[in-house]
Structures are given as structure tokens and as C-alpha cells.
Amino acid sequence: MTTTPEVTKSRSLSPDEIPFHSTQSFGRYTTDTGKLLPRKYTRMSAKQQRRVTKTIKRARNIHLMP
């Protein structure tokens, strides 16, 4: 009987787990001009949207994002 190698799945970070210094991952939640996308477009819960908004604003305050 042959054994198959264990395949580990890498999962993407949930909106709650995105660190503020990871500015590449914010592209999904902002427009080209840097405005935040509303929940209607991001399809997140209100709690997730608040956390993402807070994280993006924190990154803007320390000048990681325009």
C-alpha cells in the first residue's frame, strides 16, 4: 500500500487577521485612488469591515499607504 504525501493547504488570511504593515493585501478592500470599499462590494460582515477599516486607517496614519 502506497502512502500519499501530506498536502498542507495554505489558507488566505481572513480580513480580521491582516496585519497593518501588509499593504499589498489591502488592494482587495480599497479603490485605485485609496478609498475604502463599502460592505456591499467587499461582502464582509460589519465586524470584519470595522476591523479592516481600522487596520487600513492605522496603515495610513504611519504613512505605509497613500
C-alpha positions in Angstrom: 0.0 0.0 0.0 1.5 3.3 -1.0 1.1 6.4 1.1 0.4 9.8 -0.4 2.4 12.7 0.8 0.5 15.0 3.2 -0.6 18.1 1.4 -0.9 21.2 3.5 -3.3 23.8 2.3 -2.3 27.3 2.7 -5.3 29.4 3.5 -5.6 33.1 2.9 -5.8 35.4 5.8 -9.2 36.5 6.9 -9.9 40.2 7.0 -9.5 40.1 10.7 -6.0 38.7 10.6 -4.4 41.1 8.1 -1.5 43.0 9.7 -1.4 46.7 9.1 2.1 46.6 7.6 1.0 44.2 4.9 -0.1 46.9 2.4 -0.3 44.6 -0.6 -3.2 42.7 0.8 -5.3 45.9 1.1 -5.9 46.2 -2.6 -8.9 44.0 -2.3 -10.6 46.5 0.1 -9.6 49.8 -1.5 -10.1 51.5 -4.8 -7.3 52.7 -7.1 -7.5 56.1 -5.5 -7.2 54.6 -2.0 -10.8 54.9 -0.9 -12.3 52.2 1.2 -14.8 49.9 -0.5 -18.2 49.5 1.3 -19.5 46.3 2.6 -21.8 46.0 -0.4 -18.7 45.3 -2.6 -16.4 43.5 -0.2 -19.1 41.1 1.0 -17.8 41.2 4.6 -19.7 41.2 7.9 -20.0 44.5 9.8 -17.5 43.3 12.4 -14.9 42.4 9.7 -15.5 45.7 7.8 -14.8 47.7 11.0 -11.6 45.8 11.6 -10.3 46.2 8.1 -11.2 49.9 8.2 -9.3 50.3 11.4 -6.3 48.5 10.0 -6.2 50.5 6.8 -6.5 53.8 8.7 -3.7 52.7 11.0 -1.5 52.0 8.0 -2.4 55.4 6.5 -1.5 57.2 9.8 2.0 55.7 9.8 2.4 56.5 6.1 2.5 53.0 4.8 -0.4 53.7 2.4 -1.2 56.8 0.4 
